């Protein structure tokens, strides 16, 4: 089975999944693992392990490079786990993942996340400049 697991500090991953489902409807193959303040790395790893079954094809989006959620997944990869890990997770990344699965392509998640960063003030100023001509 193919799975996307969103991992984060706190409930960010859960809120992101909720937002995705608000836009695109239920996504049964997307799972979340939240690191809560009372958890240690071992506790988080147990939560993550409960989401991964033998033979699953798993992609993981994490919130922050160097944080416990991403480090836990990285450790699994270094120990031979067949996981794909991307950090810097965002709504455009997750939507790109879903759209890619719908059309049978694997988008460049890093590029999609970067394209989602827009300084709106500059964009608005650009539009104002066009109006002056």
ABEGO torsion letter per residue (X at the ends): XBBBBBBBBEAAAAAAAAAAAAAAEBBAABBBBBBBAABBAAAAAAAAAAABBBGBBBBBBBABBGBAAAAAAAAAAAAGBBBBBBBGBBAAAAAAAAAAAAAGBBBBAAAAAAAABBBAAAAAAAAAAAAAX
